[in-house]
Structure formats: structure tokens, C-alpha cells
Amino acid sequence: MSENRKVRAASAAIRNWAAVALALPAVLLLVAGCGATISRLGDATYPDTGAWSDLRLWYDRAARRWTEALPLGNGRLGAMVFGGVEDERLQFNDDTLWTGGPHEYHHEGAAEYLPTVRKLLFEGKQGEAERLAMEQMMSVPLRQEKYQPFGDLRLQFPGHDTPEDYRRTLDIDAGVASVSYRIGDANFTREVFCSFPDDVLVVRLTCETPGGLTFTAGMDSPHRGAETVGLDERTLALRGRVAEFRGRPIEGQAPSVLRFEAQLRAGTDGGTVTVEQDKIAVTGADAATLVLAAATSFKNFRDVTADPGAACSRTIAEVSGKKYEALLRAHVIDHRRLLRRVRLDLGDSEAAGQPTDKRIDRFAEGDDPQLVELYFQFGRYLLIASSRPGSQPANLQGIWNDKLDPPWESKWTTNINTEMNYWPAEVANLSECHEPLFDLISEVAQTGSKTAKAHYACRGWVLHHNTDLWRGTAPINHSNHGIWVTGGAWLCRHLWEHYLYTGDRAFLKDRGYPLMKGAAEFFVDFLVEDPAGGGLISTPSNSPETGGLVAGPTMDHQIIRELFSNCIEASKVLGVDEELRAKLTELRSRIAPNRIGRHGQLQEWLEDKDDPRNRHRHVSHLFGLHPGAEITKRGTPELFEAARKSLEFRGDGGTGWSMAWKVNFWARFEDGDHAYRMLGNLLTPQRMYPNMFDAHPPFQIDGNFGGAAGIAEMLLQSHAGEIHLLPALPRAWPKGAIQGLRARGGFEVDIAWEKGALASASVRSLLGNRCRIRSLAPVAVTYRGRAVKADGPEENVVEFDTKADRTYVLTAVK
């Protein structure tokens, strides 16, 4: 972990403690035969209401496969807990352990071939255009690097071969995994968590029988040449390096790859602890605490000269004087500060007493609304665990990966997947978890400026459909899908969304707008006139992963129009760049518009060639419906219906993330029952692994995030200049409540409903902006029991002025 990242993590920990430390009681560990649980922290900030007790995944056996193990993480460090009895495996990752090293990807001279490729596409010679682009315009090297597993912490318990009363649990409210079982008369428990405040993986092992805890602990790694050595009588170190360097080094730098080290330290209550070769041996203890620190030589995407051993030693030294209770307390406070901001209640479930894997198997058979609650909060949990200030952003698998050659290299795929990972960030009240994505955007803007110049002779910066730790931005894999120029522009909408939700003008001025402006400047230079008179178009590009290399895909134009619009608005907010604003306004009006085709569909391309039988997983031309906002029910009704026709043609199938996107689409169509149908398709063994990871298949975490965002979208929307309460409420949820969702404009919203209708809502104004509410029925607005003057411009819509930090109550008028 770099010094900068350690400082940021430490600062966050200090802020967390300052808010709550004075009110905290002691943390109690309650051990019973059925398992260990964390007592509720009944302080003034998080009262012990019992409302969070159902947020647990639990199982009556150990994991047999990786997709049954339970995920833990602190944004940077991740672990998968298998829960084995005789042999326990905790597979762990560091988010900066990748193959390769700092190197360039852009292809000098590629821009020379751009006019010819465009000409071939205009002439209808797609195959020739793809071949030339493949030969002359692709990334060097052609593929990007791979996210890597770090190692395994392995525990062996002699004689634990006949367990009874076994239970394995992930408490997502506390961020703690636990295992409990009985051997004869002795009850054994383990508790595991990844601490953000202390930047370590912690394992606590206890036995109710005095002196009954005996085990060995060791570490290994799948990387060739890695070795485990003893550092002292209580500490092991695992050291290694990734595979040899591939690619073109940065000018002036020698090729270099990442080195890594993990250190494991043991402490005991009673008994003895020794280091025997490559193992720690604990004998006759009442309890033991293992603390694992891990680091790589990564400093930044251009520098891999950090000392991982020294970083681990510092971290171990910082926590060595802390008792387990203090480590646990700091972790739980920090985790709940985020997790408990939002609560969803959809009613009780008889199935709630069943193991989680059995609930997934049977979800389609009956009513289990609490599994939907668990799924929603699990998505929020995974974002907290995989994306924290100072970490890398969540990749295709978050931070969890056990393979040297993971699917799609487990990198950042930016033609839907990376963006979907962050759909819950603002609406689900986890805004600070968005920050790692902003850091990535800042870095790909640097490398993307080289790609823009080398590949297209354009100013600004560009990102195609993937990036990795080394911030590759050039087109990879194949020209028929790799040349897609709007990855960076799509990421830029996250910068603007962050401003819309938070009103953070300093962020917009210092970070958001400069990046958005650079992305827009690229398209000022890149857009060309359609020879057929269709307006300005984006070419060469593609409609993600279908249809090959083309001129003028609809998705590109939607993204570019939105980017220009957001830059125009941002420049007005900041009072800057009048000349650029005028230029973007003029160009925006000339971009090829959305078109309705012969089947009544929204066209995916300039040509009216959509096939109604196409069931492709991508529905890219509906970007303007979601996550974009240029196609709305009341603003563009004809395009809205055309988009609906396109989605009907695509059908209800697809991969996990594709189904998650369709939950959001149908929510935007205000069809709650269809959105719920898609959600039900996700909550099946075909699309969800036993540990609730999304099954693409294989595992991709985007479906988890997209599904969680879809649930929020069903209950609250704010993309169309108003807060829409319960826009897509399904009949399956006749009664319920949600608290703590965020809306654009700086509002925090609670909603309660009964018999499928709004009962009440509260809106906390964070910025003092004017509020516009759309609801299922008329509402009365009050503040502290007094009526608030509100306008009713149309049926079931009210508008009223607000003041910052005031909460307004909305009550349905009978």
C-alpha cells in the first residue's frame, strides 16, 4: 500500500472514530453452540432496534467451491472464507496485484489509417475496414493484463473430523464472517473480517473448553517461486513476484513486475505459539488472534518501486498492541457507518430460517421478500467491501479472484460493466465508495490523451472498452468490438452524477469538469459529417459487442450528446469556458438524432437494420433510457415507446449483468411487475451462486451491483428533474418501507407504502434546492407539523421550496 493510500485510510479511520467513539459501549462476543454473533452496538448513532438481524447469509456446511465461500473486504484487501473444519482456507487478494508492469499501449501512427477506415465503412466495406483497423489501429500489445490472486491462509485443526451443530455465517451488517461447530463437548468459533481502519485481515479463534484450541497456520501462493519464511517466533512472511514482464516499457524505464509480501502474526490467550519452518503452531490455547497484512510494490500505474515487506511490517507493528476487541470495534463502527445508512423492509418471510443456498433454490416457488432485502443490502455490502477511498475501483470481480487466468482478465470493462458496478453508489447512499472510480478516470485521462493523439490525431482523451492496472486506453482484442470510442465519455457521467447528488462544487471545479472537458474536446475533433446527410456521427466505432465495426452507432451519439450537455451545464455552474460552451451547444444540435425504425423500434444503428429476433445480451442503444435520461416517458413519449419495443424484441434472457440492466430498464418504463420478473430471474441458481455472487456465468460482480441499483430504481427515480416516489412498485411488494435513499438535487428520501399505495414519505433537503415530487396519489407537505406552501403544476405532482438540513413530511391525501 502506498504512503498516500495509507495516509488516506488513516485519515478516514480518524474521522470515523471522532464521530462515535465517545458514545460506544464495550463490544461483547456472544458464543453459543449455534455460532458466534456480534452484539449490536447500541450507541446513539446506531440504536439497537433489531432491524438489522436478518442481514445474514448462512449455511449448514462448509464451502466446497470458491463460489460458495463468503467474501470479505476493506476496499483494498479481500478474502474468501471457506469455513472448512479440519482444513480451513481463506483465499486472499490485494487489489494492486496484477501481471505486467508500467508500460504503454497506444499505437504510434495509427491515425494515418483513420481516413481510409472511415472511407471503407462509408462504402459499405465493413470486412475490409475491420481488417485494416486490426492490422494498423489496435493496442500494442493487443491484450491487457490480468488481475491476480495473492495467496491462501490455511488453518489445520487436528482431530476436528466429526463436527456437529455446524454453522457458517456472513453478517453483512457487521462485515464479519463466522464459523461455529462442536467437537464432543467443546464449542469452537472463528470470526473473520477485513478492517478498513487498520488495513488488515483478522481471524479470531476460540474454544469454550480451557486450553482446547490447537491448530497450525500457514500461507501459500499460486505464483511460481513464492516462498513462506519465519520472521520471528510469532510471524510468517509470504513473498513472491508475478510472471515476467510483457509489453512496451515506458520510455526511460526498465521493464519491471510487481513483487508482493504478506505477513501473518499470531497472538494467544493461554497456550503456546511457535513458528516451525513455514507454519505457525498454536497449542493448548483458550483463544488466538491471527492478523494478516499484505502489500505489493505498486505505488502508481507508472511506479512499482514500493517495498511490500516494509509496508507489511509497519502495518503489523501498528496493530500489534491492539486487543481483538479494539480491532473488531473499529471495524464494525466503520462498516456500519456506511451499511446502516439505508434500510429496506419488504415484510417477513417464512423461508428466512432456511440456509441461504436453499432459499435461492426455492425463491421462484414462493414468497420470500426478505431474500430481496438481503440481495439489495448484499450489493451495497459488496461495494463497501471492494471500493473505498484510496483503493482501486471494483473490477469485473470486485476484489475477489482465485485464478491466475481469470475470465476477461478480471479487469475494468467500460462498455457497461465498470459503470454498472457504480450505479448504486449515489442512490444507495455510498457516495464515498465512488471515489476510486474518479481516481481511475483521472489516470486513464493521462494515458488516453496519448491514445487520442496517436490513434485519431485528436485533442482531449479517449478510452475504449477496457482498461487495467496500467491504464491501457487503446482498442484491444479485435477491431470489430475493441474500437469503441465512448468508454471514457460514459465514465464521465459518473462525475456529473456525483455533482448532481452532492452539489459538491469544489469537486466539480477541481476534478469533475476538467475531465469531462477533456473527453468532450476529443469528440469536438473526432465527430465527422455523415456523407448521407445524417448529421455528425461517430466513426469508426461499434454498438458494443454486436454488429461489428460501423459508422454512427446510436449508443455513441447518446453518450456524446449527454457528455456535451453535462459539460455545458457544468461550465454554466462554474462560470467558465463560454466559447467552448457555445461550440458544444452547436455541435450537439448536429449529432445524428435517435431514430425510430420500421418495426417501431429505436434503431441501434444509422441504418434501419435491427433484427427483431436478435436476443443479444447488450441493449446498448437504450443507454438514453438508462442510465441516461434523454429518453423519458413524459419528455419524449414516442422515443420512449420505441425503446420499449426494442427491449421487448431483446427479450427477458441474457447474462447476469444483462438481466440486471433490464431490471433498471423496466423500472424506467414504470412497469414494476416486469422489473420484478427480471429480478426474479436473477434470484435463481442459474444466475446466482450459493454465496449470492452474480453468475454471468462465470462470476461477474456487475450483476450484483446492477440488481441492487434496479431495486432502488423501482422505488425512487430522480433522473427527469423530479423525485418520483414508487415509480415501479410491483404487486409482489404490497407493503414496505425504505429509508435513506438519495435523490439528485441533494435530497435524502424515506418512503412507506401500504396496499400498493404510498402511505407517507420524508424528504431531507441537504442543499436547500427547490423540490419537485411525483407520486402515485396527491400528497400534503408539512414541516414540523405545519403545512408547507406547495404548487401543484399537474396531477400528483407538487413543488415546494426547501431549506438545507430540514426534513419535509409527505402524507398521502385520502
Secondary structure, DSSP 8 states (H G I E B T S, - for coil): --HHHHHHHHHHHHHHHHHHGGG-----EEEETTEEEE----SSSS---STTTT-EEEESS--SSGGGSEEEE-SSEEEEE---SSEEEEEEEETT-BSS-SEE---TTGGGGHHHHHHHHHTT-HHHHHHHHHHHSS-SSSS---B---EEEEEE-TT--S-EEEEEEEETTTTEEEEEEEETTEEEEEEEEEETTTTEEEEEEEESSTT-EEEEEEEE-SSTT-EEEEEETTEEEEEEE-S---SEE-TT------EEEEEEEEEEESSEEEEETTEEEEEEESEEEEEEEEEES-SBTTB----HHHHHHHHHHHHTTS-HHHHHHHHHHHHHHHHTT-EEE----GGGGS-HHHHHHHGGGS--HHHHHHHHHHHHHHHHHH--TTS---BTTBT----SS-GGGG-EETTTHHHHHTTHHHHTT-GGGGHHHHHHHHHHHHHHHHHHHHHH--SS----SEE-TT---S--S-HHHH--TTHHHHHHHHHHHHHHHH--HHHIIIIIHHHHHHHHHHHHHH-EE-TTS--EE--SEEETTEEEEES--HHHHHHHHHHHHHHHHHHHHHT--HHHHHHHHHHHHHB----B-TTS-B-SSSSS---TT---S--GGGTTTTT--SS-TTTSHHHHHHHHHHHHHH-S---HHHHHHHHHHHHHTT-HHHHHHHHHHHSSTTTB-TTS-BBSSSB-THHHHHHHHHHHHHHEE-TTSSEEESTT--TT-SSEEEEEEEETTTEEEEEEEETTEEEEEEEEESS---EEEE-SS-EEEEETTEE---B-SSTTEEEE---TTEEEEEEE--
